[in-house]
Amino acid sequence: PKSIGSAVVPASGKNKFNSDIPFAELCETFQAIEETSSRLAITAICSRFLYSVLERDPGSLVPITYLFINKLGPDYEPGLELGLGETLLIKTISEACGKSTQQIRTKYRELGDLGEIAMQARNVQPTMFKPKPLTVGEVFNNLVTIAKSNGKDSQSRKSSLIKKMLTACKGYEAKFLIRSLESKLRIGMAAKTVLISLSKAILTHEHNGQEPSMEAVDRAESLIRDAFCQVPNYESIINAALQYGIMNLDQHIRLQPGIPLQPMLAKPTKSISEVLDRFQGTKFTCEYKYDGERAQVHLRSDGSMKIYSRNGEDMTERYPEIDVKNYVKDLDSTKSFIVDSEAVAWDQENHRILPFQVLSTRKRKGVELKDVKVRVCLYAFDILCLNDEPLINKSLTERREIMLDTFSGTQGQFMFADELTTTNFEELQKYLDQSVKDSCEGLMVKMLDGEESHYEPSKRSRNWLKLKKDYLEGVGDSLDLVVLGAYYGRGKRTGTYGGFLLGCYNVESEEFETCCKIGTGFSDEMLQTLYASLKDTTLEHPGTNVIYDTSAPADVWFEPRMLFEVLTADLSLSPVYKAGFEAYGKGISLRFPRFVRIRDDKAVTDATSSDQVIEFYESQAHVN
Ligand code: ATP
């Protein structure tokens, strides 16, 4: 394979790229994709463009891939979020294009797309002089500067950079520049399609322009996806693919302390007999399912420690009282590791676990040791890497042994998850009851031996089952749904929202599909809090990626940002909601949904997926 000869980029990206590829070319590709609906045709357009980039300037592939997925770097790197607000953009467009904000607002109400408005305004605007055409490098670097600027004058600094770029925009550029700034590219391109196109382009490049077979593209895409689960950084992955060949990615991209990997997830179950059926004839183990927050603890060989959330967000500052090095048995022989654990609030007087609600009273950032009132105890349940050696392809039995050999537990600070290995129904029942008495949510049941017990980053695996006591009566688990809109409260709830419109996430189409209206389970205080944090995020229109019944709109719409954890008695088909409507013609909706809590450790794209809603619906006894 050809190579660009640069080294694989470690933990964090450069955030600055030299790329002279004209931004106009990228925008023309976006436009062509927007006008196309067939997935195959979209893949062809995208891969052809990426291939042409590779042939001219391989170094441009990273920023262009990021612009395609509307991101500026890995999710774990802070400060790279765009998602600029309407107000700032309307003001900036009006100033750059010589229109009043009122004119822009009126148009916006009509069209619902600031990008389109900016393009129209720009393209009728007479220009005195001809500014230099925008390049991909310039736009990317400016977007990074905009995302990173904060503090006093940040609004005006952002605005003037955007204006400078807008003045140079021609053709479709203004439209996609503004949409990128809003984080709403809206070209109907799923992340999976980008990966397939990327695989195809790199393979074509490796084979000097020869079209690769479908099988080769499938294999390459799955290698990129697996690599991404271990190292969620496109820059590292693309550079490794270009340097060593895409088919050799698995040998060059391995998890490493300092980069959060995507955690393994569990499938819900509704009964102990379901668990016994699933694991029949195999060795499995049960652990307490602690009710706190996932904490992936990394020690790097330079001695620095990091704690990442379920989402890969850096949470180290949140837990100043935790120094996992204190629990390492032999620091001389233990230079680096990645441990998977749950952080739980701990009652230091009574030596017991406290409920999740207590943990959530802790500040998320900038916590100082002297201010820590609610202490956290880590319950370690897995080790994924030791001394830079990945362990995920060892059995759980082996990983547990290594974990126990490496650390020693200390009550109330760092402990190992409580576990029991049995196949006896009564013993399991007792253990489940005991877990709830000990303030846990229930049990995690895990395969112990063989390949099926390997740690599968990012997978919701049937080799890990969750058995939650509270939910045994319902559908087996709670759902995490996106708050799409709200209804004004009446009576006692006047002055706040009285109910909310929730949706699940369709991973394939990248759209939110409505699945219920919820008004139960909120305290008055919670309603006040929700009103205060949501009232300023209302939108004039629901986004085009919100699929809802137009005959039953919400009173107000929000930018999809917040998730509610919700319980439900059961699910039924409904003409009004849209979850999974492609599978059933009608949508699936939650009956008697009840609010449990806000989920702020998940991104909206981690919401319960439409496929999961379908699975819940289909696993209900009356459907089968
Ligand atoms: P999702 O709803 O997407 O599955 P979630 O974050 O709501 O994710 P659950 O699936 O309900 O979580 O349960 C898995 C979570 O349980 C893990 O992410 C982890 O935070 C927590 N957990 C607590 N104890 C354990 C344990 N012993 N083993 C694994 N995970 C545990």
Boltz pocket constraint, residues with backbone or C-beta under 6 A from the ligand:
constraints:
  - pocket:
      binder: B
      contacts: [[A, 263], [A, 264], [A, 265], [A, 266], [A, 287], [A, 288], [A, 289], [A, 290], [A, 291], [A, 292], [A, 293], [A, 294], [A, 295], [A, 310], [A, 341], [A, 342], [A, 381], [A, 417], [A, 444], [A, 466], [A, 478], [A, 480], [A, 606]]
      max_distance: 6.0
